Amino acid sequence: MQISNVKELNKIKKECLATQKEHPKKVLVCCGTGCIANGALKIVDSVRDGLAKRKLKDVSVEILKETGCHGFCELGPLVIIEPQETFYTKVKPKHVDDILDKSFLKNEVIEPLLFTNPIDGSKITKYNDISFFKHQQRIALRNLGKIAPHEIREYIGVDGYQALAKVLFKMSPDEIVDEISNSGLRGRGGGGFSTGRKWKICKNIKADKHYVICNGDEGDPGAFMDRSIMEGDPHGVLEGMMIAAYAIGAKEGYIYVREEYPLAVRHLEKAILDCERSGLLGENILGSDFSFTIKIARGAGAFVCGESSALMKSVAGEVGEPRAKYIRSVVKGLYDQPTVLNNVETLVNVPTIIRNGADWYKSIGTPKSTGTKVFSLVGKVRNTGLIEVPMGITLREIIYDIGGGILDDRPFKAVQTGGPSGGCIPEAMLDLPVDFDSLTEVGSMMGSGGLIVMDDKTCMVDVAKYFLAFLVEESCGKCTPCREGLYQLHKLLEKICAGKGEMSDIEKMERLSENVIIGSLCGLGKSGPNPLMSTLKYFKDEYIAHIKDKKCPAGVCPELITYKILDNCTGCMACIPACGYDAITGKKKEIHVIAQDKCTKCGACYAVCNFEAILVS
Amino acid sequence: MIHITINGKVVQAQEGEMLLTVIRREQIDIPTLCHHEAVEPSGACRLCMVEITKPEWDGWCDYVTSCLYPAADGLIVNTHAPKVNELRSSILDLYLARHPKSPEIRQLAAEYGVLKTQFEEIVDGNNCILCGICTRICDTMGFHAISMVGRGHGKEVAPPLNMAPEACVGCLSCAKNCPTNYIEYNMSNGRLTIWEKDFEMIACKECGKTTVTKEFAEYLSKNRDIPYDYFEKCDECHRKELATTMGRISNWDREARS
């Protein structure tokens, strides 16, 4: 397949649309990493075999689509029947015959496989009627779950590379930069810097070479926005990079992606290869004078390599250590040349902005944070997964409308945004609009889009300790405040969680945090104390309970809690074998006893007791 | 030439020159642990941080590492602002917790009023402060025999795969420039051992004292145009030879004049 001019591109698009019209009936199987882990590839095989058995082998390519991630990973493998939009969850190979015979061929609905509304137990048939999807607005995720990401034709069929054609023949580099600036697009990797301004600074610097790098080094625990985009819409990322490259005058680009994302690497490699073969990458793209190549740089998974200067060192083959950025990387970046580094989500937004215009993009979101943001909503909410919402939506809407509220109807305690460098936001601020500036104002940050919801069973001191431990592990170790300071902050938190804290430790932590923030070299250290500072700000009473009363109010810190069996114990003996340390004794129909000297506070007995007879205090 | 203000005094500087150079030229004492004039600054120890501002910043100020911050016209620098002093003692406190046995760290910390750390001491630690002077010097020399390995609190200086480094020529630049004298080496019986690599040293033809390793002499003769046989004589014997030559020349002079 050769695409050497716009005419050929449009011809392929027409062919794709014609095929779609001819075969409106489809079976979409989600093949994102989450669903694959749940067995989606077996479903794909079964559907393929099933279609062959039903004499549909010749058209199985048109019917069966292995799509990218829908975001509702916990319910995978997901299967969608088009055009009815019937949404099946937790599909197993044994269900496939039924799905094909009843749902695909006869438009019937298989009720047991439908999504169950966790609030009222009702069954919901259509994808877009589920509250998890209903309240979303998908721009960055526009193609995820809709097209087969490894097929370039599929992308072309959904207006793929039309934005590239538009910029190459109808826009000057200055006009592109202005359009992106006008759209108000801000860096989705966390910094929130104006993308248009970044491009403009880089473009105006005279140099031998300019580079475009896509930052796919997503490292926040529980975050998978960029991974899903790279897996589910690799061509969207490539097109965004091509537009950026044309705007700033770059001939070479890199995608930095971690080796732990094998599927993303595979899909990107395939997409690059398809582009090179068809002429969408290489010399004189679409017959213009624009030439561009993209290489994949694989990272070894160090969190700090998501930081711009460390990432560029890693791409160049050096140790991924940040450098001081008194001279910015847009001026002196990769190989000391001006470099635009954009996050995956930022780049995938670019083609739609070019196609639909800055005004359209600006109409979504808030005046200062335009457009949408992808979040990975995880933790103690009913619906977890990948979501995309307009900026300015409140945390309450995300957690209660999309997330379906707190698991088991427990009280909400806090939501952690911005990954390890972000902060915890308490209930009083649930109506806070989610945008770059509001989150920063309350001591957290947008970050790359992690949202971890916590209920009353979460200990905030323990949460701070967890994130500090992560950062101690992931600090590159170059500068002293980050390497030694975060280590000591973590030690102090360990001390408090073990019931050995003193009131003076709080002041000590506050002072040290301030010095780590001022003194550290890069963003990792400068924002490292955030989880501690924000929990200390909003949940100070929990710290005091740990220190003064030697109690963990949430019942989490092992040194500060005890497990006791209450009088309502029925003597069912379920907890006795559950205890791995032989700490529980008792006879049938008699109240059991936990030997405190043997109890390790693992919580295994609590988990098996059906009579709420075990008290954690 | 540009003008910057350091601690209230207007001084001249070159555009783009690093602040630390200007500060030290003005004989103002600020501590550093990772700075070495022979190598590129890295900004690792953070002790040279200073407070900077400009009249147009409306009272806002920033804290930057002076070793990496280029001087700019009109910049107002305070090398000992209260916040800077606090930051320095906090960093030295952290160093003291990590390296309680290092005499160099103890002395510097004491100068900033930190006699005992308020943090948890690491008792079984070593005296490597991870300043990176050794690795940067090795890189600058062109050997790349040692580098920083690992990350975070477990970071260390080591040769590749922790094996005797092939690229090491035994020049001793790392050990001789280590601010805490941490890098060990052994020189005896005409041999040198460093980074677990064993070298044969050249013996002085005159007195038998060792000069440099054969590998280092080969490197210098090949890359720096110093004749190999120069290293076959020790510094002292070179000096003796020079004195003898000078004496002879004086004698010829006298004889010629008389």
Interface residues (C-beta under 8 A of the other chain):
Chain A: A302 V304 V319 E321 R323 A324 Y326 I327 V472 E473 E474 S475 C476 G477 K478 C479 T480 P481 R483 E484 G485 Y487 Q488 K491 K508 R511 L512 N515 I518 G519 S520 L521
Chain B: S42 G43 A44 C45 R46 M49 Y63 V64 T65 L68 Y69 P70 K83 E86 L87 S90 I91 L94 Y95 A97 R98 Q118 F119 E120 L130 G132 S147 M148 G150 R151 G152 H153 G154 K155
